[in-house]
Amino acid sequence: MVKKFFLFLAMGLMFIFMFNSCEKKPEAEAPETEEITVALTSSIQEITGEMFILELSDLKIMKTINKSTKELTATPSLTGTIKISNNSTNILDIKEMTIQYLDISGNPIPFKNGEKKAPVSFYQFDIQPGKDSEKSLEAKVPMAAVREKSINKIRSHIVYIPTPLKRESMDVPVKME
């Protein structure tokens, strides 16, 4: 009786393995989206402000498109490097930086409803007089600005404390290639 049980068990397991190994496995699907990088010109922009020099370099827009429709599928991102050089006699306590995108008329390009609008990924830091600080930059870009290639300038708003609190905005001219 025990021998028959093990014989049926072995045959049943063999039967199960045979049917499972013959089952067709779905092929891996090709990704429906594609990451595209668009460089902004000029590659290095240096703007002198009242208390510091702002340098933006290697600016690129990263966008995700649907391969079949060529439509944007996610809010694009601006990446690059930002360097702030303190040319004042005060320690600059950088508190915040925001980015605004301007069209050829100088008007801000707004984010539409439902677009992911995130602040610049930037950390608070101090810069000693005569020194500089270099950080990576990442910010969201309105989809309309990328679709229409309408970005003419990038305005950076930097909030810092030299004693007392000051704000400064600068325009960076760019072109999409």
N, C-alpha and C positions, 0 to 999 in steps of 0.2 A: 504494500500500500504506500509506504514512504517512497519507494523507488518510482512508482507511477507519479506521485505528487511532484518530485524533483524533475522527472522527465517532462511532464506537462509545463512546469514552471520554466524550464530551460527552453522548450519549444516556443512558449508564449513570449519570452524575452527576446528570442531570436526573431520572431515574427514582428514584434514591436520595433526592434532596431532596423529590420529590413525596410519597413514602411517609413520610418522617420528619415532614414538616409536617402530614400528615393524622392522625398519631397523636394520640390523645386524651391530654392530660396530666392527671394526677390533680389534683383540686381540693385546695387547702390545707385541712388538717383543722383544725377548731376545737380550741382547747386543751381538754384533758379536765380540767385542774385550774384552780382559781381562788385567787388570793391574797386573804385577808380580814384586815382590821385591826380589832382589838378594843381599845378604849381602857379603861384602868384608872382608877378614880376614887379619890381626888381627883387633880386634875391635878398638884398640887405637894405633896409631903410633905417636911417638915423635921423632923429628929430631932437632938436635941442629945446628944452623947456627952461623955465625960470630957475629951477633948483637941480635939475638932472638932465641927463641925455638918455633918451629911449632909443634902443636899437632892436628892431624886429628882423629876424632872418629866417630863411628856409620856410617861408609861409606856404602851406599847402592846404587845399581843401580835399578832405576825404569824403567821398560819397558812395552810397550803395544804390545800385540800380537793378531793376528787374531785367534779366537778359532778353526776354522775349519782347517786352513792351518798351524797354529803354526808359522807363519812368523811375523817378527816385522812390525808394522804398523806406527810407529813414532820414531823419534830420541830419544833414551833413555836419562835419566838424572841421574847424580850422585848427591846424597844428603848426608848430614852429618853435622858435627860440626867442625869448625876450631877455634883453640885457639892459639893466638900469644902472647908469653911472652917476654917482653923487658928485656934482660939481659945486656944491654949496659948502658953507662952513659949519653947517648943522648936521646932526645925525638925522637921516630920513627914516621914519618909521612907516613903512608901506603897509597900509591897512586893507586896501581893496583895489581890484582892477576889474573893469567891465569893458566889453567890446561892443561897438555899435557899427553897423555896416551902412554906408551911404551910397546913394545912386549918383549918376552923373550930375544931377541938379543939386546935390548936397543934402537931399532929403533922406532921413533914416528909412531903411528897408525893414518893415515890421515882420515879426513872426506871426503866422496865421494861427487860428484856433486849432488846437490839437497837436501843434508842433512842440517838440520837446525843447524848451528854452532853459538852458542851464547856464549858471555863471561861469566865468573863466576859472579854470582849475589853477589856482594860484594861492600861495601861502603867505601869511604875514611874515615880514622880516624887516630887519634894520640894516641900513647901509651907512657905513662910516664915511666922513668927508674924504673925498679923493678916491674912494673905493667903488667897486661895482659888484653887482650880483646878477648871475645868469640863471635863468629857469626855463623849463619847458612850458610851452603855452598850448592850451587846448580849450576851445570854445565852440559852441554850437553856431550854425549859420542858418539863416532863414532859407527855406526851400525855394522861395520865389527868387532870391538873389542868385542861386546856383542855376535854376532853370533858365532864367532870362540873361544870365551872365551880366548882371547889372551892377555888380560891386565896382565902385570907382575909388572909394576911400574906406579905410578902416579907422574909426575914431576910438582911441583908447582913453578911458576915464580912469585916472589913478588918484586914489585918495591916500594922502600921507600926512604925517605930523612932523613938521620940522621944529615946531614951537612957534606959533599956534597951528591949528588944523588948516590945511590948504588942499585945494583940488586943482587939477590941471587936465585939460583935454587937448589931444593932438590928432591931426588927420594924417593918415599914411596912404599915399596914392598907390593903387595896385591895378593890375589888369589880369583877367583870366585868359590863359593861353588856349 
